[in-house]
Amino acid sequence: MNCFHQDDMVEWQLGDCMLTNTKTEEVPAEAITCYPNPATDALFLFTTRDHLIDRVAIFNLGGRPIAETILQGGQPLSVRELSKGIYAVTVIFEDGAVGRTKFVKQ
């Protein structure tokens, strides 16, 4: 088995079979804005990145997944059904980059 590393990509080769693992880019929390925060019914996510947001996952502070949705063109994220509290948001961009932020549900 051979292992190659180049430009944040790792490839393993065993005979004619090759596996590839690419590094996921972490987007700084400052590049993602939640509005309004605190939120009651809907949450809008904005980003300073050139790539669009693809999916959003919401977690409680214990790390338990609460919801996941695909966003299209600036549509709001419904938070109406969530209990009051602080939530973590994981944002997955179209290019595969991942960012995280938090919001408060009133």
Secondary structure, 3 states (H helix, E strand, C coil): CEEEEECCEEEEEECCEEEEEECCCEECHHHEEEECCCECCEEEEEECCCCCEEEEEEEECCCCEEEEEECCCCCCEECCCCCCEEEEEEEEECCCCEEEEEEEEC
